[in-house]
Amino acid sequence: MTDETKPATPADVPQAPATPATPATPATPATPSSSSEADRKVAMQAQLTQILTTVRLLQIQVQARQQGTVSNFGQSVKTIVVDLGRGSRGNNVTTLQQFLISQNKGPAAQALASVGATTYFGTLTRVALAEFQASVGIRPALGNFGAITRGYLRVNY
């Protein structure tokens, strides 16, 4: 057999120089494609907060009904004989806050329910009290717990 008739073997075939493979580009994490994605997240967070507040309020109402405390809050709030306002602290404030939560007269009462009774009379308590006062016709509805509100509660609760 001559070189021309002999079958070619891998050692006889000229090798082309190897070209290095192109390295894979690492994947980049997905980012919001626009502000609409961020807006959706903010809206979903707001909905979740609202749902959690509603659940907390419902839990408080169920607990109050089970314990018969809805009317007890009305009875308890009548025992407060001092004026309360922003900065007040103590059991009287807690009693007032529990009463306002049980009455659920508006968004501030719902927000107060999400926080719970804290023993501190702050802005949230003042606004929830003003909502209650406005809803029952106490004027001016300033959110201060004084003689007018105490008188209304004594007669109506």
C-alpha positions as CSV (number, residue, x, y, z in Angstrom):
1,M,0.0,0.0,0.0
2,T,1.2,3.3,-1.0
3,D,0.6,6.5,0.9
4,E,-2.0,7.4,-1.6
5,T,-4.1,4.2,-1.2
6,K,-3.7,3.9,2.6
7,P,-6.7,5.2,4.5
8,A,-6.2,8.4,6.4
9,T,-5.9,8.2,10.1
10,P,-6.5,11.0,12.6
11,A,-2.8,11.5,13.0
12,D,-2.5,12.0,9.2
13,V,-5.3,14.7,9.0
14,P,-4.0,18.2,9.5
15,Q,-5.6,19.8,12.6
16,A,-7.0,23.3,12.3
17,P,-5.9,25.5,15.1
18,A,-8.4,25.4,18.0
19,T,-10.4,28.6,18.5
20,P,-11.2,29.5,22.1
21,A,-14.8,29.2,23.0
22,T,-16.6,32.5,23.8
23,P,-17.3,32.6,27.5
24,A,-20.9,32.6,28.5
25,T,-22.3,36.0,29.6
26,P,-23.7,35.8,33.1
27,A,-27.4,36.5,33.4
28,T,-28.3,39.8,34.9
29,P,-31.1,39.9,37.5
30,A,-34.4,41.2,36.2
31,T,-35.2,44.8,37.1
32,P,-38.5,46.5,37.0
33,S,-39.0,47.4,33.4
34,S,-40.7,50.6,34.3
35,S,-42.1,52.6,37.1
36,S,-45.4,50.8,36.6
37,E,-43.8,47.7,38.2
38,A,-42.8,49.8,41.2
39,D,-46.2,51.4,41.3
40,R,-47.8,48.0,41.4
41,K,-45.7,47.0,44.3
42,V,-46.6,50.1,46.2
43,A,-50.3,49.6,45.5
44,M,-50.1,46.0,46.6
45,Q,-48.3,47.0,49.8
46,A,-51.0,49.6,50.5
47,Q,-53.7,46.9,49.9
48,L,-51.9,44.5,52.2
49,T,-51.7,47.1,55.0
50,Q,-55.4,47.9,54.6
51,I,-56.3,44.2,54.8
52,L,-54.1,43.7,57.9
53,T,-55.8,46.7,59.5
54,T,-59.2,45.3,58.7
55,V,-58.3,41.9,60.1
56,R,-56.9,43.4,63.3
57,L,-60.1,45.5,63.7
58,L,-62.3,42.4,63.2
59,Q,-60.2,40.4,65.7
60,I,-60.8,43.2,68.3
61,Q,-64.5,43.3,67.6
62,V,-64.8,39.5,67.8
63,Q,-62.9,39.4,71.0
64,A,-65.0,42.2,72.4
65,R,-68.2,40.5,71.5
66,Q,-67.0,37.2,72.9
67,Q,-66.1,38.9,76.2
68,G,-69.1,41.1,76.2
69,T,-66.8,44.1,76.3
70,V,-68.3,46.3,73.6
71,S,-70.8,47.6,76.2
72,N,-68.1,47.3,78.8
73,F,-66.0,49.8,76.9
74,G,-68.9,52.2,77.0
75,Q,-69.3,51.6,80.7
76,S,-65.6,52.0,81.3
77,V,-65.1,55.2,79.3
78,K,-67.9,56.7,81.5
79,T,-65.6,56.3,84.5
80,I,-63.0,58.7,83.2
81,V,-63.3,61.9,85.2
82,V,-60.3,63.8,84.0
83,D,-59.7,65.7,80.8
84,L,-57.5,64.0,78.3
85,G,-55.6,65.4,75.4
86,R,-52.4,65.1,73.4
87,G,-49.6,63.9,75.7
88,S,-51.8,62.3,78.3
89,R,-50.7,58.9,79.4
90,G,-52.1,56.0,81.5
91,N,-55.0,53.7,82.0
92,N,-57.6,56.3,81.2
93,V,-56.0,56.8,77.8
94,T,-56.1,53.0,77.2
95,T,-59.8,52.9,78.2
96,L,-60.5,55.7,75.8
97,Q,-58.6,54.1,73.0
98,Q,-60.3,50.7,73.5
99,F,-63.7,52.5,73.4
100,L,-62.7,54.4,70.1
101,I,-61.6,51.1,68.5
102,S,-64.8,49.4,69.5
103,Q,-66.9,52.2,68.1
104,N,-65.0,52.1,64.7
105,K,-66.3,55.5,63.5
106,G,-63.8,56.0,60.7
107,P,-60.3,55.5,59.2
108,A,-58.5,56.9,62.2
109,A,-60.3,54.4,64.5
110,Q,-59.2,51.7,62.1
111,A,-55.7,53.0,62.1
112,L,-55.8,53.1,65.9
113,A,-57.0,49.5,65.9
114,S,-54.0,48.4,63.8
115,V,-51.7,49.9,66.4
116,G,-53.8,48.9,69.4
117,A,-54.3,50.7,72.7
118,T,-50.9,52.2,73.7
119,T,-51.6,54.2,76.9
120,Y,-50.4,57.3,75.1
121,F,-52.8,60.0,73.7
122,G,-51.1,61.1,70.5
123,T,-52.2,62.4,67.2
124,L,-53.9,59.1,66.2
125,T,-56.0,59.0,69.3
126,R,-56.9,62.7,68.9
127,V,-58.0,62.2,65.3
128,A,-60.0,59.0,66.2
129,L,-61.7,60.9,69.0
130,A,-62.5,63.8,66.7
131,E,-64.1,61.3,64.2
132,F,-66.2,59.8,67.0
133,Q,-67.2,63.3,68.2
134,A,-68.2,64.4,64.7
135,S,-70.2,61.1,64.1
136,V,-72.3,61.6,67.2
137,G,-72.8,65.4,66.8
138,I,-70.4,66.7,69.4
139,R,-69.3,70.2,68.4
140,P,-66.6,71.3,68.1
141,A,-65.1,67.9,67.2
142,L,-61.5,68.8,68.2
143,G,-60.4,65.4,69.5
144,N,-60.0,66.5,73.2
145,F,-61.7,64.5,75.9
146,G,-63.3,67.0,78.2
147,A,-66.6,67.8,79.9
148,I,-68.7,67.9,76.7
149,T,-67.6,64.4,75.6
150,R,-67.8,63.0,79.1
151,G,-71.4,64.4,79.4
152,Y,-72.4,62.8,76.1
153,L,-70.9,59.4,77.1
154,R,-72.7,59.5,80.5
155,V,-76.1,60.0,78.8
156,N,-75.6,57.7,75.8
157,Y,-73.5,54.8,77.0
